[in-house]
Amino acid sequence: MISGVKYGYCMYKEEQLSKYPYFKKVLESKELNGVLDSLTGVVLRPYIIGFINYLIETGTPFSVAMLDLDNFKFINDNYGHKVGDGVLSAVSDDLISYYDDCGVVGRFGGDEFILVNLRDVEYADIKIFFQTMYSNYNVMRKNIKLETCNPFITGTIGCASFPHDADNYDELFQLIDKTLYRGKTKGRNCYIIYLESKHKNLQIRELAKHGMYESLHNLVDRFEIRDNTVDKLRDMYNVLEEVLRITNLYYVDSKNVVHDIMGKVDEVPVSDISAVMTTDMFNTNSVDIINDLSPEFYGFLKKNEIEALLIVRIRVNHDIYGYLMCAEPRSLRIWQEDEAALLFFAARLLASYIRETGDGL
């Protein structure tokens, strides 16, 4: 191992890369440590891009994916950049091992990796490859054991293949950008493989059209034109469903009764939900942590197969009028800061209305 490259973890070795003609030629004139990222030990961006262009020029079929780690900023902000560096190193270690017999991993920048696969190029094979990558704690959806903490790591992937989906570099990366963004709008922690029948007409501009200002503006407009809490909640759901891609919205009233805004679930009392809500917001993608605190609430979640949960208080000053809850069934969704902010804003709108009118269902 070359000193100074990737402390405590593995890195690409010359024999691993030299089995590919492009890298064999590069390494004839360049030292290995000049080809690898010093933190992660994967291939630097110019050389992984060069490898992709070489494969296109030689007509070699391959699939290529962009992996964007979820909530990496949160890790840096809350644990520090040393932990962030440890996460990047540990993830790259897993990626090198997972791709060892089929392709090459490069660092695109920040918390983004480029994944080149020369073995799995058909949709069905790529899907199996990513299913395995995301299951059984192989690479994604697992805790990484570091010196001071064990952060849970997930990522979002967008993938396309050459020459089946695109026959040139620019179009190929446009499809990757499109599928990656689609994965983010679906809640992250997933992989999206390009399918023409599903994704051809997707436009990133359309996917991204809801900036925070527009979302808040729409929420206020829809809220203000309705005359009662039920209708206001339904219109809230319509806005939140479009922006957050949620499957349902729940209102927990001041008596701790859960109301399904779309009427799919019967009203259910959850008298112990307040044990979870010790602050204005609670979110998780592992509801099992709720069992000891709120067994009645946990029973409701398990009965409805809910895994990912985002709850905010409906509060004005010290007066609490209940909770708004996004609860996703069979999903390990990672809630983002802007998503929590939008639900918090919706809850404050509702709290002010209930306080003024007393109409809390």
C-alpha positions in Angstrom: 0.0 0.0 0.0 1.3 3.4 -0.9 1.8 5.7 2.1 -0.6 8.5 2.3 -3.5 6.9 0.4 -6.5 5.8 2.3 -5.5 5.3 5.9 -6.9 2.1 7.5 -8.8 0.9 4.4 -8.0 -0.9 1.2 -7.4 0.8 -2.1 -7.1 -0.3 -5.7 -4.0 -2.3 -6.5 -2.2 -2.0 -9.8 -3.1 -5.6 -10.8 -6.8 -4.9 -10.3 -6.8 -2.0 -12.7 -4.2 -3.3 -15.2 -6.6 -6.1 -16.4 -8.4 -3.3 -18.3 -6.4 -2.1 -21.3 -7.2 1.6 -20.7 -5.7 1.5 -17.2 -2.8 -0.7 -18.2 -1.8 2.0 -20.7 -2.3 4.8 -18.2 -0.2 3.0 -15.6 2.7 2.6 -18.0 3.3 6.4 -17.7 1.7 7.3 -14.4 2.2 6.2 -10.8 -0.8 4.4 -9.2 -1.2 7.1 -6.5 -1.6 9.6 -9.3 -4.6 7.7 -10.6 -6.4 7.1 -7.2 -8.2 9.5 -4.9 -6.1 10.0 -1.8 -9.0 9.7 0.6 -11.1 6.9 -0.8 -8.6 4.8 -2.8 -11.0 4.6 -5.8 -10.1 6.0 -9.3 -10.0 9.8 -9.7 -12.7 11.5 -11.8 -10.5 12.3 -14.9 -9.5 8.6 -15.2 -12.9 7.0 -14.6 -14.3 9.4 -17.2 -11.5 8.5 -19.5 -12.3 4.8 -19.0 -15.9 5.4 -19.9 -15.0 7.3 -23.0 -12.5 4.5 -23.9 -15.3 1.9 -23.6 -17.6 3.9 -25.8 -14.9 4.4 -28.4 -14.1 0.7 -28.5 -17.8 -0.3 -28.6 -17.6 -2.2 -25.3 -21.0 -2.7 -23.7 -21.3 -1.6 -20.1 -23.6 -0.1 -17.6 -22.7 3.0 -15.6 -24.3 4.4 -12.5 -24.0 7.5 -10.3 -24.2 6.8 -6.5 -25.1 9.8 -4.3 -24.8 9.1 -0.6 -28.0 10.2 1.3 -27.8 12.9 4.0 -24.0 13.1 3.8 -24.2 16.8 4.8 -26.1 15.8 8.0 -23.2 13.4 8.9 -20.6 16.2 8.4 -22.6 18.8 10.2 -23.5 16.5 13.2 -20.5 14.3 13.5 -17.7 16.3 11.9 -15.7 16.0 8.7 -13.4 13.4 10.2 -16.4 11.0 10.5 -17.5 12.1 7.0 -14.1 11.1 5.6 -14.4 7.8 7.5 -17.8 7.2 5.9 -16.5 7.9 2.4 -13.5 5.6 2.9 -15.6 2.8 4.3 -18.2 3.0 1.5 -15.5 3.1 -1.1 -13.9 0.0 0.5 -17.2 -1.9 0.1 -17.7 -0.6 -3.4 -14.2 -1.8 -4.5 -14.9 -5.2 -3.1 -18.4 -5.5 -4.6 -17.3 -4.4 -8.1 -14.0 -6.3 -8.0 -14.9 -9.0 -10.6 -17.1 -6.9 -12.9 -16.0 -3.3 -13.1 -14.3 -0.2 -11.7 -15.4 2.5 -9.1 -14.4 6.1 -9.3 -15.0 9.2 -7.3 -17.0 11.9 -9.2 -16.7 14.4 -6.4 -17.9 15.0 -2.8 -20.1 12.1 -1.9 -20.8 11.0 -5.4 -19.3 7.8 -7.0 -19.3 6.6 -10.6 -19.8 2.8 -10.9 -18.8 1.1 -14.2 -20.0 -2.5 -14.7 -18.8 -4.4 -17.7 -20.6 -7.7 -16.8 -24.2 -6.7 -16.1 -25.6 -4.7 -19.0 -29.1 -6.0 -19.4 -31.9 -4.6 -17.2 -32.7 -7.8 -15.4 -29.1 -8.5 -14.6 -28.5 -4.9 -13.4 -31.5 -5.1 -11.2 -30.3 -8.3 -9.5 -26.9 -6.7 -9.1 -28.3 -3.6 -7.3 -30.8 -5.7 -5.3 -27.9 -7.6 -3.8 -25.9 -4.4 -3.3 -28.8 -3.0 -1.2 -29.6 -6.1 0.8 -27.9 -8.2 3.5 -25.7 -5.3 4.6 -23.5 -5.7 1.5 -22.8 -2.0 0.6 -25.9 0.1 1.3 -28.5 0.2 4.1 -26.1 -0.6 6.9 -24.4 0.9 9.8 -20.7 1.7 9.4 -18.6 1.1 12.5 -16.3 4.0 13.1 -14.2 5.0 16.1 -16.8 7.4 17.6 -20.1 6.4 16.1 -22.0 4.0 13.8 -23.9 6.0 11.2 -26.5 4.3 9.1 -25.6 4.7 5.4 -27.9 4.7 2.4 -27.5 6.0 -1.1 -29.4 6.8 -4.3 -28.4 5.4 -7.7 -29.2 6.4 -11.2 -28.1 3.9 -13.9 -28.1 3.5 -17.7 -26.3 1.3 -20.2 -24.2 1.6 -23.4 -25.1 1.1 -26.2 -28.6 -0.1 -25.3 -29.9 3.2 -23.7 -27.5 5.7 -25.4 -24.6 5.4 -27.8 -22.6 8.5 -26.7 -21.2 10.0 -23.5 -23.4 13.1 -23.3 -26.7 11.2 -23.8 -25.6 8.4 -21.5 -25.0 10.9 -18.6 -28.2 12.8 -19.3 -30.0 9.5 -18.7 -28.0 8.9 -15.5 -28.8 12.4 -14.2 -32.5 11.8 -15.0 -32.7 8.5 -13.2 -30.7 9.8 -10.2 -33.0 12.7 -9.8 -36.0 10.5 -10.1 -34.6 8.4 -7.3 -34.2 11.5 -5.1 -37.8 12.6 -5.8 -39.0 9.1 -4.8 -37.5 9.5 -1.3 -33.8 8.4 -1.9 -32.4 5.2 -0.6 -33.1 3.4 -3.9 -31.8 2.6 -7.4 -33.4 3.7 -10.6 -32.4 1.8 -13.8 -33.3 3.6 -17.0 -36.2 2.1 -18.9 -37.3 4.0 -22.0 -41.0 3.1 -21.5 -40.9 4.7 -18.0 -38.3 7.4 -18.1 -38.0 8.7 -21.7 -40.3 11.6 -21.2 -39.2 12.6 -17.7 -37.7 16.1 -17.6 -35.4 17.1 -14.8 -36.9 20.6 -15.0 -40.3 19.1 -14.3 -39.0 16.9 -11.5 -37.4 19.9 -9.9 -40.1 22.5 -10.6 -41.2 22.7 -7.0 -38.7 24.9 -5.3 -39.3 25.7 -1.6 -40.9 29.0 -2.3 -43.4 27.6 -4.8 -44.2 24.7 -2.5 -44.9 27.0 0.5 -46.9 29.3 -1.7 -49.1 26.5 -3.1 -49.6 25.2 0.4 -50.8 28.6 1.7 -53.1 29.2 -1.3 -54.8 25.8 -1.0 -55.1 26.1 2.7 -56.7 29.5 2.7 -59.5 28.8 0.3 -61.0 26.0 2.4 -63.5 26.5 5.2 -62.9 23.6 7.6 -60.1 21.4 8.9 -61.1 18.3 6.9 -60.9 20.1 3.6 -57.8 22.0 4.5 -56.0 18.7 5.4 -57.1 17.1 2.2 -55.7 20.0 0.1 -52.6 19.9 2.2 -52.2 16.3 1.3 -52.6 17.1 -2.4 -49.7 19.5 -2.3 -47.5 17.4 -0.1 -48.1 14.3 -2.1 -47.0 16.1 -5.3 -43.9 17.6 -3.7 -42.8 14.9 -1.2 -44.2 11.9 -3.1 -45.8 10.6 0.0 -48.4 7.8 -0.1 -50.5 9.2 2.8 -50.9 11.9 5.4 -52.2 11.4 8.9 -53.6 13.9 11.4 -53.3 13.0 15.1 -55.7 15.1 17.0 -55.4 16.6 20.5 -56.9 13.4 22.0 -54.2 11.3 20.2 -56.6 9.7 17.7 -55.1 9.0 14.3 -57.1 10.2 11.3 -56.2 9.0 7.9 -56.7 12.0 5.6 -57.5 9.8 2.6 -59.8 7.6 4.6 -57.9 4.3 3.9 -57.4 3.5 7.6 -60.0 3.6 10.4 -59.5 6.1 13.2 -57.3 4.6 15.9 -56.4 5.9 19.4 -52.6 6.0 20.1 -52.5 7.3 23.6 -48.8 7.0 24.0 -47.6 8.9 20.9 -46.5 11.8 23.1 -43.7 9.6 24.5 -42.0 9.7 21.1 -42.7 13.4 20.4 -40.4 15.0 23.0 -39.4 17.7 20.4 -41.2 19.3 17.5 -40.1 16.7 15.0 -39.4 13.0 15.0 -38.2 10.9 12.0 -37.0 7.4 11.5 -36.8 4.6 8.9 -36.7 1.9 11.5 -39.9 2.1 13.6 -38.7 -0.7 15.9 -37.0 1.9 18.0 -40.5 3.1 19.0 -41.6 -0.1 20.6 -40.3 0.5 24.1 -41.4 4.1 24.2 -44.8 3.8 22.7 -46.1 0.2 22.3 -49.6 1.3 21.4 -48.4 3.6 18.6 -45.9 1.0 17.5 -48.7 -1.5 17.2 -50.5 0.9 14.8 -47.4 1.3 12.7 -46.7 -2.4 12.5 -50.3 -3.3 11.6 -50.0 -0.9 8.7 -46.5 -2.1 7.7 -45.1 1.4 8.2 -41.3 1.6 8.2 -40.4 5.3 7.5 -41.9 7.9 9.7 -41.9 11.7 9.8 -44.0 13.5 12.5 -44.2 17.2 13.5 -46.1 18.9 16.3 -49.1 21.0 15.5 -48.1 23.8 17.9 -48.4 27.5 18.7 -46.1 28.6 21.5 -46.7 26.0 24.3 -50.1 24.9 23.0 -50.0 21.5 21.2 -53.0 20.6 19.1 -51.8 17.3 17.8 -49.4 16.0 15.1 -49.0 15.8 11.3 -47.5 12.5 10.2 -46.1 11.1 7.0 -45.9 7.3 7.3 -44.5 5.3 4.5 -45.4 1.5 4.2 -42.6 -0.9 3.3 -40.1 1.9 2.7 -36.7 2.7 4.2 -37.1 6.3 3.0 -34.6 8.9 4.2 -36.3 12.1 5.2 -34.5 15.2 4.0 -34.2 18.6 5.8 -36.3 20.5 3.3 -39.1 17.8 3.5 -39.2 18.1 7.3 -39.3 21.9 6.9 -42.3 21.8 4.6 -44.3 19.5 6.9 -43.3 21.8 9.9 -44.7 24.8 7.9 -47.9 22.9 7.2 -48.3 22.0 10.9 -47.9 25.7 11.9 -50.5 26.8 9.4 -52.9 24.2 10.8 -52.1 25.1 14.5 -52.8 28.8 13.9 -56.2 27.9 12.3 -57.2 25.5 15.1 -56.2 28.0 17.7 -58.3 30.7 16.1 -61.4 28.6 15.3 -61.3 25.6 17.7 -62.0 23.4 14.7 -59.6 20.4 15.4 -61.9 17.6 14.1 
